Amino acid sequence: MSQNDAMHHDDLEKSGEALIEFIKSSKAESVLRGVQEKLQEFFDHHIKTKKTTTELLNDLVHAEEVVGQKLLDLERQKSQMAQEIKMIEQEVQRSLSKSQILDSEQEFLQKELERLRDTEQEIQTLQQEVDEDTTEVIPSAIYIAQLYFKVTKIKLEVDTEPHILRGAHYGADVVTPVNIDTSTRSPCEISDDLWSLVNTEW
């Protein structure tokens, strides 16, 4: 009970007591009993109302505490959910970046594969052409070289520098080496040098 309520209660009691004394002095007992009953009912109603008000205030404070706690919980959940959403968005962005990189690499590899297939086809075509040329040229070249050796007894090396003519003349008694720099000699001079090694006696 607060101080104001106590003072109010004391005032009521004093007023009631004064009223009772007044009634006794006027010898109105029946009226006094009625007033006492009304006064008691008033006090009982006052106490009941105060108790109810206190309970309502306590319930209101408790409800405010519960609602406040729920709001704090919801705020924490909201913050946690926002962080999870941000993490998911970052993961999605990384996945999209990886997907774009993979798409670019796949496109590059596809183009490279097509280029290699085209190159392979060109090589096969060239190989067929070379095989055809080799089939036609090599036998005739071998025949000419063998015929040239039988006539001149000169055997030339094939794995030499482009401007070097190297080999040997196989005479009856001696082998004469051949080493001519074609860049410094004319075709006529080279021919004369080679024919000079050939035995003209039949």
Stockholm file with secondary structure:
# STOCKHOLM 1.0

chainA/1-202         MSQNDAMHHDDLEKSGEALIEFIKSSKAESVLRGVQEKLQEFFDHHIKTKKTTTELLNDLVHAEEVVGQKLLDLERQKSQMAQEIKMIEQEVQRSLSKSQILDSEQEFLQKELERLRDTEQEIQTLQQEVDEDTTEVIPSAIYIAQLYFKVTKIKLEVDTEPHILRGAHYGADVVTPVNIDTSTRSPCEISDDLWSLVNTEW
#=GR chainA/1-202 SS CCHHHHHHHHHHHHHHHHHHHHHHHTTCHHHHHHHHHHHHHHHHHHHHHHHHHHHHHHHHHHHHHHHHHHHHHHHHHHHHHHHHHHHHHHHHHHHHHHHHHHHHHHHHHHHHHHHHHHHHHHHHHHHHHHHHHHHHHHHHHHHHHHHHHHHHCEEECSSSCTTEEEEEEECSSCEEEEEEETTSSCHHHHHHHHHTTSCCCC
#=GC SS_cons         CCHHHHHHHHHHHHHHHHHHHHHHHTTCHHHHHHHHHHHHHHHHHHHHHHHHHHHHHHHHHHHHHHHHHHHHHHHHHHHHHHHHHHHHHHHHHHHHHHHHHHHHHHHHHHHHHHHHHHHHHHHHHHHHHHHHHHHHHHHHHHHHHHHHHHHHCEEECSSSCTTEEEEEEECSSCEEEEEEETTSSCHHHHHHHHHTTSCCCC
//
